[in-house]
Amino acid sequence: MRALKVDDENLRNQRDVVKEEVRVNVMNQPYGGFPWLDLPPVAFRNWANAHNFYGDFADLDAADLADVQAFFKTYYVPNNAVLLILGDAKASEGLSLAQKYFGDIPAGAPPPFADSKEPPQKEERRGEVEEKFGTLPAMAIGYTVPERRTADWCAMALLDQALHGGRAGRMYRDLVLEKQIAVEADGGIDDIFGYNGPTQMVTRILHKSEYSGEKTLAAFDAVIREIQENGVSEEELEQIKVKWRSDYYSTLEGGRGGMPRYGLMHLLACFTLFDNQPQLVNSILDGFLAVKPEEIQSVARKYLRPENRAIVFRAPSKSSAKEAA
């Protein structure tokens, strides 16, 4: 944050690293980037939400040293950062160290941020993508979810758990175990606490070749329709809440990438950046645990509508289909 050490050579090296990451993890993998790269361009109309966040290779090549330096000076400033200190440290010690290492770094101008608002969606949106390596057809269905920290948001999170709660979730149980149309059916809202703009609850389905995309979609719609018409019972909702609470506490304790308690750090950062209330980490569960069965049914009817969704069909290429045959 104090100074960016970058020159043309290491910028070129880092650009090549990003390209190689995309090639290895996305372009040359079966179902690579599906659906998190394929669905947003179909679902959204605002470029801020719809673009490939890796950047096309042409965009990466177009960025020069001046672009990188300008971005750094604009966004990598103390007034656009949250500093977290976790571990066996006293508050006074942490604040002293923060002042020592960051206190004399000058604040920048308030950084500009893109407007992420989406125009109202009035129709179902569809797209198609070719699958070059996998042999099974796939689809992803995404519904735009409520604004964060609303009552509908809490109910939607538990509805998501009812639909995508692993092997016990309705999608997997119905499409994979009972109807045996799909070999995989999973999904959900990705990082429900870590977004502050339009996002989706996404179901990802890999289905058997003998079932068409439309027939698989009809089976998916039957699962949605059942919960819209009959909701969830008190008993099912109570089990969902127990799982939700358990998962939340596991997140607080969990590590990632060699960093202990990464989950706590991540949530503190989200609640500080988006809400300026890091203490929400202690109370955010209350809204979810207060959800009633009729609220689950209500948000299913309100948000899980065709005109509020986008669908991407990913069909195997002719060579993949021939190999499978």
Secondary structure as the mmCIF struct_conf table of DSSP 4:
data_model
#
loop_
_struct_conf.conf_type_id
_struct_conf.id
_struct_conf.beg_label_comp_id
_struct_conf.beg_label_asym_id
_struct_conf.beg_label_seq_id
_struct_conf.end_label_comp_id
_struct_conf.end_label_asym_id
_struct_conf.end_label_seq_id
HELX_RH_AL_P HELX_RH_AL_P1 ASP A 8 VAL A 22
HELX_RH_PI_P HELX_RH_PI_P1 ARG A 23 MET A 27
TURN_TY1_P TURN_TY1_P1 ASN A 28 ASN A 28
BEND BEND1 GLN A 29 GLN A 29
TURN_TY1_P TURN_TY1_P2 PRO A 30 ASP A 38
HELX_RH_AL_P HELX_RH_AL_P2 LEU A 39 ALA A 43
BEND BEND2 ASN A 46 ASN A 46
HELX_RH_AL_P HELX_RH_AL_P3 TRP A 47 ALA A 50
BEND BEND3 HIS A 51 HIS A 51
TURN_TY1_P TURN_TY1_P3 PHE A 53 TYR A 54
HELX_RH_AL_P HELX_RH_AL_P4 PHE A 57 ALA A 62
HELX_RH_AL_P HELX_RH_AL_P5 LEU A 65 TYR A 75
BEND BEND4 TYR A 76 VAL A 77
HELX_RH_3T_P HELX_RH_3T_P1 PRO A 78 ASN A 80
BEND BEND5 GLY A 87 ASP A 88
HELX_RH_AL_P HELX_RH_AL_P6 ALA A 91 PHE A 102
TURN_TY1_P TURN_TY1_P4 GLY A 103 ASP A 104
BEND BEND6 ILE A 105 ILE A 105
HELX_LH_PP_P HELX_LH_PP_P1 PRO A 106 ALA A 107
BEND BEND7 ALA A 109 ALA A 109
HELX_LH_PP_P HELX_LH_PP_P2 PRO A 110 PRO A 112
HELX_LH_PP_P HELX_LH_PP_P3 PRO A 119 GLN A 121
BEND BEND8 GLU A 123 GLU A 123
STRN STRN1 ARG A 125 GLU A 131
BEND BEND9 LYS A 132 PHE A 133
BEND BEND10 LEU A 136 LEU A 136
STRN STRN2 ALA A 138 THR A 144
HELX_LH_PP_P HELX_LH_PP_P4 VAL A 145 GLU A 147
TURN_TY1_P TURN_TY1_P5 ARG A 148 ARG A 149
BEND BEND11 THR A 150 THR A 150
HELX_RH_AL_P HELX_RH_AL_P7 ALA A 151 HIS A 164
BEND BEND12 GLY A 165 GLY A 165
HELX_RH_3T_P HELX_RH_3T_P2 GLY A 166 ALA A 168
BEND BEND13 GLY A 169 GLY A 169
HELX_RH_AL_P HELX_RH_AL_P8 ARG A 170 MET A 171
HELX_RH_PI_P HELX_RH_PI_P2 TYR A 172 GLU A 178
BEND BEND14 LYS A 179 LYS A 179
STRN STRN3 ALA A 182 ILE A 189
TURN_TY1_P TURN_TY1_P6 ASP A 190 PHE A 193
BEND BEND15 GLY A 194 GLY A 194
BEND BEND16 GLY A 197 GLY A 197
STRN STRN4 GLN A 200 HIS A 207
TURN_TY1_P TURN_TY1_P7 SER A 209 GLU A 210
BEND BEND17 TYR A 211 TYR A 211
HELX_RH_AL_P HELX_RH_AL_P9 GLY A 213 ASN A 230
HELX_RH_AL_P HELX_RH_AL_P10 GLU A 234 GLU A 253
STRN STRN5 ARG A 256 ARG A 256
TURN_TY1_P TURN_TY1_P8 GLY A 257 GLY A 258
STRN STRN6 MET A 259 MET A 259
TURN_TY1_P TURN_TY1_P9 PRO A 260 ARG A 261
HELX_RH_AL_P HELX_RH_AL_P11 TYR A 262 ASP A 275
BEND BEND18 ASN A 276 ASN A 276
HELX_RH_3T_P HELX_RH_3T_P3 PRO A 278 ASN A 282
TURN_TY1_P TURN_TY1_P10 SER A 283 ILE A 284
HELX_RH_AL_P HELX_RH_AL_P12 LEU A 285 LEU A 289
TURN_TY1_P TURN_TY1_P11 ALA A 290 ALA A 290
HELX_RH_AL_P HELX_RH_AL_P13 PRO A 293 TYR A 303
BEND BEND19 LEU A 304 ARG A 305
HELX_RH_3T_P HELX_RH_3T_P4 PRO A 306 ASN A 308
STRN STRN7 ARG A 309 PRO A 316
HELX_LH_PP_P HELX_LH_PP_P5 SER A 317 SER A 317
HELX_RH_AL_P HELX_RH_AL_P14 LYS A 318 ALA A 324
#
